[in-house]
Amino acid sequence: MRYGFVILFLGLTGGCASPNVAQEAADRCEQVGISANDPDFTACTQAYRLQSQQNAISNAYGQTVDVPAPPRRGLPH
């Protein structure tokens, strides 16, 4: 069950990047000196998009793992 949320998240975000992530990736590439005219611009933006997805996956996994188990109810004494 723990991994179900991560797999669902991956399925929902796998093929699409939101415009905000794409713009942020382009901005970060330009900050390091890779402009839209450079041949490495596509690779740079893809790297930042993947890094953003990895961070989101790590956060989702951490939240799933940190959920405490429900309290056990024992037999009354």
C-alpha positions as CSV (number, residue, x, y, z in Angstrom):
1,M,0.0,0.0,0.0
2,R,2.9,2.4,0.7
3,Y,4.2,2.1,-2.8
4,G,0.7,2.5,-4.3
5,F,0.8,6.2,-3.7
6,V,4.2,6.6,-5.3
7,I,3.2,4.5,-8.3
8,L,0.0,6.5,-8.7
9,F,1.9,9.8,-8.4
10,L,4.4,8.6,-11.1
11,G,1.6,7.6,-13.4
12,L,-0.1,11.0,-13.1
13,T,3.1,13.0,-13.5
14,G,5.0,10.7,-15.8
15,G,4.5,12.3,-19.2
16,C,3.6,15.8,-18.5
17,A,5.4,18.8,-17.0
18,S,3.3,21.7,-15.9
19,P,4.1,25.1,-17.6
20,N,5.4,26.4,-14.3
21,V,8.0,23.5,-14.1
22,A,9.0,24.0,-17.7
23,Q,9.4,27.8,-17.2
24,E,11.4,27.3,-14.0
25,A,13.6,24.8,-15.8
26,A,14.2,27.3,-18.6
27,D,15.0,30.1,-16.1
28,R,17.4,27.9,-14.2
29,C,19.3,26.9,-17.4
30,E,19.6,30.5,-18.4
31,Q,21.0,31.4,-14.9
32,V,23.8,28.9,-15.5
33,G,24.5,30.4,-19.0
34,I,22.6,28.0,-21.3
35,S,20.3,30.0,-23.4
36,A,17.4,28.8,-25.6
37,N,19.8,29.1,-28.7
38,D,22.3,26.6,-27.2
39,P,22.2,23.0,-28.5
40,D,22.3,21.8,-24.8
41,F,19.2,23.8,-23.8
42,T,16.8,20.9,-24.3
43,A,19.0,18.5,-22.2
44,C,19.4,21.1,-19.5
45,T,15.7,21.8,-19.2
46,Q,14.9,18.0,-19.2
47,A,17.5,17.6,-16.4
48,Y,15.8,20.2,-14.3
49,R,12.3,18.7,-15.0
50,L,13.5,15.3,-13.9
51,Q,15.1,16.8,-10.8
52,S,11.7,18.4,-9.9
53,Q,9.9,15.1,-10.5
54,Q,12.4,13.3,-8.3
55,N,12.0,15.8,-5.5
56,A,8.2,15.4,-5.7
57,I,8.5,11.6,-5.6
58,S,10.8,11.8,-2.7
59,N,8.4,14.1,-0.8
60,A,5.4,11.8,-1.6
61,Y,7.3,8.7,-0.4
62,G,8.5,10.5,2.7
63,Q,5.0,11.5,3.6
64,T,3.7,8.0,3.0
65,V,6.4,6.3,5.1
66,D,6.0,8.8,7.9
67,V,2.3,8.0,8.4
68,P,2.0,6.3,11.8
69,A,0.2,3.0,12.0
70,P,-3.3,3.1,13.6
71,P,-3.3,2.2,17.3
72,R,-3.8,-1.5,18.1
73,R,-6.9,-2.3,20.0
74,G,-6.3,-5.3,22.2
75,L,-8.7,-7.5,24.0
76,P,-10.3,-5.9,27.1
77,H,-8.8,-7.2,30.4
